[in-house]
């Protein structure tokens, strides 16, 4: 199979250019396509992915695209399990959020966007996504193949033993991988990429995940939750002394530990030798320090060392959550 065969006939030809962007944890291939004067993104499913699961995720992606929450779907090749979407130029949500002049507007937009995701109809066959079960599966493979620092091992095992707080919120359609690389800000709205892990989930998990990657303090978390719930930011639920919901705090720990464990797993796959025995929370970078090293070019997130450091930073920060 050639990649060009996954394109519609009007985008095939000698002038079409296809360049690989990434290959994620799922094994899917992602490519930028330039053809007929336009730009697109082609995602081809991993060979091992079952057709039924792929169709279920495609249905969710269509729901999101039709609602303006994901890039427009241009073409679908069901036989090759390939989806071509419009390329959306990213104006950097992280910069929008980090600018003091637009910080409040960014928080409100993010909360409203995730509420719109959670308001999408949950397809009857949507998979139930359990981050805790996912963590257990990743941890099983990681612990069998790499030495993990004691503090990280203890954090993971403690999380797996912790029961979630009781909560009366119903499961919703969750994206389940809301990190800055999956957010595209076009100057007016936020679109989410990579719906591979979407499915039935507790609404707090999406909110908790992005709050970690954006290093939100308690005040920002309250405003994010208020925007998501449609509550004015100046009401009692967003007041400084109001405790954050127990389920949200649990989801923050779970998301930090699950994402950290994934990064350790990815580092292992790239050949990282594992812990030396000298790693402690005191000698491990915080997430803020890690971001600074990435921005300075002192660390490469695509390398085994970079992904190992990212994983440990998330696990270290989980200790204070």
C-alpha positions as CSV (number, residue, x, y, z in Angstrom):
1,X,0.0,0.0,0.0
2,X,1.3,3.5,-0.9
3,X,0.3,6.5,1.2
4,X,-0.9,8.3,-1.9
5,X,-3.5,5.6,-2.4
6,X,-5.1,6.8,0.9
7,X,-5.9,10.2,-0.7
8,X,-8.9,11.0,-2.8
9,X,-8.3,11.0,-6.5
10,X,-8.2,14.8,-6.9
11,X,-5.3,15.0,-4.4
12,X,-3.2,12.3,-6.0
13,X,-0.5,13.1,-8.5
14,X,3.2,13.8,-9.0
15,X,3.0,17.2,-7.3
16,X,1.5,15.8,-4.1
17,X,3.9,15.8,-1.2
18,X,3.6,13.5,1.8
19,X,5.9,14.0,4.9
20,X,5.7,12.0,8.1
21,X,4.9,14.0,11.2
22,X,4.9,11.4,13.9
23,X,4.1,7.9,15.0
24,X,2.5,7.8,18.4
25,X,2.1,5.3,21.1
26,X,-0.8,3.7,19.2
27,X,1.4,2.9,16.3
28,X,-0.6,5.0,13.8
29,X,1.3,7.0,11.2
30,X,0.6,10.7,10.9
31,X,1.6,12.6,7.8
32,X,1.4,16.2,6.4
33,X,0.0,16.3,2.9
34,X,0.4,19.1,0.5
35,X,-1.6,18.8,-2.7
36,X,-3.7,20.8,-5.1
37,X,-2.7,24.0,-3.3
38,X,-4.0,22.9,0.1
39,X,-2.5,21.3,3.3
40,X,-3.9,18.3,5.1
41,X,-3.1,15.7,7.7
42,X,-3.3,12.0,7.0
43,X,-3.6,9.5,9.8
44,X,-3.2,5.8,8.9
45,X,-4.2,3.3,11.6
46,X,-1.7,0.7,12.9
47,X,-2.0,-2.7,11.2
48,X,-2.9,-4.4,14.5
49,X,-5.9,-2.1,15.2
50,X,-9.2,-3.9,14.9
51,X,-11.6,-2.5,12.3
52,X,-14.5,-2.3,14.8
53,X,-12.5,-0.2,17.2
54,X,-11.3,2.0,14.4
55,X,-14.8,2.6,13.2
56,X,-16.0,3.5,16.7
57,X,-13.2,6.1,17.1
58,X,-14.0,7.4,13.6
59,X,-17.6,8.0,14.7
60,X,-16.4,10.0,17.7
61,X,-14.0,12.0,15.5
62,X,-16.9,12.8,13.1
63,X,-19.0,14.0,16.0
64,X,-16.2,16.3,17.2
65,X,-15.5,17.6,13.7
66,X,-19.1,18.3,12.9
67,X,-19.3,20.3,16.2
68,X,-16.2,22.3,15.3
69,X,-14.1,20.6,18.0
70,X,-11.8,18.8,15.7
71,X,-10.4,19.5,12.2
72,X,-12.7,19.0,9.3
73,X,-12.7,15.5,7.8
74,X,-11.9,15.6,4.1
75,X,-11.7,12.0,3.1
76,X,-12.0,8.5,4.7
77,X,-10.6,5.3,3.3
78,X,-12.2,2.6,5.3
79,X,-10.3,-0.3,3.6
80,X,-7.0,1.2,4.5
81,X,-8.3,2.7,7.7
82,X,-7.0,6.2,6.8
83,X,-8.5,9.6,7.6
84,X,-7.5,12.8,5.9
85,X,-8.4,16.0,7.7
86,X,-7.8,19.7,7.0
87,X,-4.6,21.2,8.3
88,X,-5.3,23.9,10.8
89,X,-2.5,26.5,11.4
90,X,-1.8,26.6,15.2
91,X,-1.4,30.0,16.8
92,X,-0.3,28.4,20.0
93,X,-2.7,28.0,22.8
94,X,0.2,27.8,25.3
95,X,1.2,31.4,24.3
96,X,-2.4,32.6,24.5
97,X,-2.7,31.1,27.9
98,X,0.7,32.3,29.1
99,X,0.1,35.9,28.1
100,X,-1.1,37.9,31.1
101,X,-3.3,40.0,28.8
102,X,-5.2,37.0,27.5
103,X,-4.8,34.5,30.3
104,X,-8.3,34.8,31.7
105,X,-9.8,34.6,28.2
106,X,-7.8,31.5,27.4
107,X,-8.9,29.8,30.6
108,X,-12.5,30.5,29.9
109,X,-12.3,29.3,26.3
110,X,-10.6,26.1,27.4
111,X,-13.2,25.4,30.0
112,X,-16.1,26.1,27.5
113,X,-14.4,23.9,24.8
114,X,-14.1,20.9,27.1
115,X,-17.7,21.4,28.2
116,X,-18.7,21.2,24.5
117,X,-16.7,18.0,24.2
118,X,-18.4,16.5,27.2
119,X,-21.8,17.5,25.8
120,X,-21.4,15.5,22.6
121,X,-23.7,12.5,22.5
122,X,-22.0,9.4,23.8
123,X,-22.3,6.7,21.2
124,X,-23.7,3.4,22.5
125,X,-20.6,1.5,21.4
126,X,-18.1,4.1,22.7
127,X,-15.4,2.3,24.7
128,X,-15.2,2.9,28.4
129,X,-11.8,4.4,29.1
130,X,-10.4,3.8,32.5
131,X,-7.1,5.7,33.1
132,X,-6.5,3.6,36.1
133,X,-6.7,0.3,34.1
134,X,-4.5,1.9,31.4
135,X,-1.9,2.9,34.1
136,X,-1.9,-0.7,35.4
137,X,-1.3,-2.1,31.9
138,X,1.6,0.4,31.2
139,X,3.1,-0.2,34.6
140,X,3.1,-3.9,34.1
141,X,5.2,-3.7,31.0
142,X,7.5,-0.9,32.3
143,X,8.2,-2.6,35.7
144,X,9.1,-5.8,33.9
145,X,11.7,-4.2,31.6
146,X,13.2,-1.2,33.4
147,X,14.5,-0.2,36.8
148,X,12.3,2.6,38.0
149,X,13.3,5.1,40.8
150,X,11.9,4.1,44.2
151,X,9.9,7.3,44.6
152,X,8.3,6.8,41.2
153,X,7.5,3.2,41.9
154,X,5.9,4.0,45.2
155,X,3.8,6.8,43.6
156,X,2.5,4.5,40.9
157,X,1.7,1.6,43.3
158,X,0.0,4.0,45.7
159,X,-2.2,5.4,42.9
160,X,-3.2,1.9,41.8
161,X,-4.3,1.1,45.3
162,X,-6.2,4.3,45.8
163,X,-10.0,4.2,45.3
164,X,-11.6,7.2,43.5
165,X,-13.8,9.4,45.6
166,X,-17.5,8.8,45.2
167,X,-19.0,11.2,42.7
168,X,-22.5,11.5,41.2
169,X,-21.5,12.8,37.8
170,X,-22.4,10.6,34.9
171,X,-19.7,9.5,32.4
172,X,-19.4,11.7,29.3
173,X,-17.6,11.5,26.0
174,X,-14.0,12.3,27.1
175,X,-11.0,13.0,24.8
176,X,-8.7,11.5,27.5
177,X,-5.5,12.9,26.2
178,X,-5.9,16.7,26.6
179,X,-2.3,17.9,26.5
180,X,-0.9,21.0,24.8
181,X,0.3,19.1,21.7
182,X,-3.3,18.0,21.0
183,X,-4.7,21.5,21.2
184,X,-4.8,23.7,18.1
185,X,-5.7,27.4,18.6
186,X,-6.7,29.1,15.4
187,X,-7.0,32.5,16.9
188,X,-10.7,32.2,17.8
189,X,-11.4,28.6,18.9
190,X,-9.7,25.5,20.1
191,X,-9.7,22.2,18.2
192,X,-8.6,18.9,19.6
193,X,-6.4,16.5,17.7
194,X,-5.8,12.7,18.2
195,X,-9.1,11.2,19.3
196,X,-7.5,7.8,19.6
197,X,-8.2,7.4,23.3
198,X,-11.7,9.0,23.3
199,X,-14.5,7.2,25.0
200,X,-16.7,7.2,28.1
201,X,-14.9,8.8,31.0
202,X,-15.4,11.0,34.0
203,X,-15.4,14.7,33.0
204,X,-12.8,15.6,35.6
205,X,-10.1,13.6,33.8
206,X,-9.8,15.9,30.8
207,X,-9.8,19.0,33.0
208,X,-7.2,17.5,35.3
209,X,-4.9,16.5,32.5
210,X,-4.6,19.9,30.9
211,X,-4.4,21.6,34.3
212,X,-1.2,19.6,34.9
213,X,0.5,20.2,31.6
214,X,-0.2,23.9,31.8
215,X,0.9,23.9,35.5
216,X,-2.2,25.6,36.8
217,X,-2.3,26.8,40.3
218,X,-5.5,26.3,42.5
219,X,-7.0,29.7,41.3
220,X,-6.6,28.8,37.7
221,X,-8.1,25.3,38.3
222,X,-11.1,26.9,40.0
223,X,-11.6,29.2,37.0
224,X,-11.2,26.3,34.5
225,X,-13.8,24.2,36.4
226,X,-16.2,27.2,36.6
227,X,-15.9,27.8,32.9
228,X,-16.5,24.1,32.2
229,X,-19.6,24.0,34.5
230,X,-21.0,27.3,33.1
231,X,-20.6,29.0,36.5
232,X,-19.5,32.7,36.6
233,X,-15.9,33.0,37.7
234,X,-16.8,35.5,40.5
235,X,-19.3,33.1,42.2
236,X,-18.7,31.2,45.5
237,X,-17.6,28.0,43.6
238,X,-14.7,29.9,42.1
239,X,-13.8,31.8,45.4
240,X,-10.2,31.5,46.6
241,X,-11.0,29.5,49.8
242,X,-13.3,27.0,48.1
243,X,-11.8,23.5,48.1
244,X,-11.3,21.9,44.8
245,X,-13.6,18.9,44.2
246,X,-12.2,15.6,45.6
247,X,-12.7,13.8,42.3
248,X,-10.8,16.5,40.4
249,X,-7.8,16.3,42.9
250,X,-7.8,12.5,42.5
251,X,-7.9,12.9,38.7
252,X,-5.0,15.2,38.8
253,X,-2.8,12.7,40.7
254,X,-4.0,9.9,38.4
255,X,-3.4,11.9,35.2
256,X,0.1,13.0,36.3
257,X,1.1,9.5,37.2
258,X,-0.4,7.9,34.2
259,X,1.2,10.4,31.8
260,X,4.5,10.1,33.6
261,X,4.4,6.4,33.4
262,X,3.7,6.6,29.6
263,X,6.8,8.8,29.1
264,X,8.9,6.3,31.1
265,X,7.5,3.5,28.9
266,X,8.3,5.5,25.7
267,X,11.9,6.2,27.0
268,X,12.2,2.4,27.6
269,X,11.2,1.7,24.0
270,X,13.9,4.1,22.8
271,X,16.5,2.2,24.8
272,X,16.8,4.2,28.0
273,X,18.7,2.0,30.5
274,X,16.4,2.9,33.4
275,X,17.2,4.2,36.9
276,X,20.7,4.2,38.3
277,X,19.5,4.1,42.0
278,X,20.6,7.7,42.7
279,X,17.3,9.3,41.6
280,X,15.3,11.0,44.4
281,X,12.6,13.7,44.3
282,X,15.3,16.2,45.3
283,X,17.5,15.3,42.3
284,X,14.6,15.1,39.8
285,X,13.6,18.1,37.7
286,X,10.2,19.6,38.4
287,X,7.9,20.0,35.4
288,X,8.6,23.8,35.4
289,X,12.4,23.2,35.4
290,X,12.0,20.6,32.7
291,X,10.0,23.0,30.5
292,X,12.8,25.6,31.0
293,X,15.4,23.1,29.8
294,X,13.3,22.2,26.8
295,X,12.9,25.9,25.8
296,X,16.7,26.5,26.2
297,X,17.5,23.5,24.0
298,X,19.3,21.7,26.8
299,X,16.9,18.7,26.6
300,X,15.3,17.0,23.6
301,X,11.8,15.6,24.3
302,X,12.1,13.3,21.3
303,X,15.1,11.5,22.9
304,X,15.1,8.7,25.4
305,X,16.7,11.0,28.0
306,X,14.2,13.7,27.4
307,X,11.2,11.4,27.7
308,X,12.6,9.8,30.8
309,X,13.1,13.2,32.4
310,X,9.6,14.2,31.4
311,X,8.1,11.1,33.0
312,X,10.0,11.6,36.2
313,X,9.0,15.3,36.4
314,X,5.3,14.4,36.2
315,X,5.7,11.7,38.8
316,X,7.6,14.0,41.1
317,X,5.0,16.7,40.8
318,X,2.3,14.2,41.5
319,X,3.7,13.8,45.1
320,X,2.5,17.3,45.9
321,X,-1.0,16.9,44.5
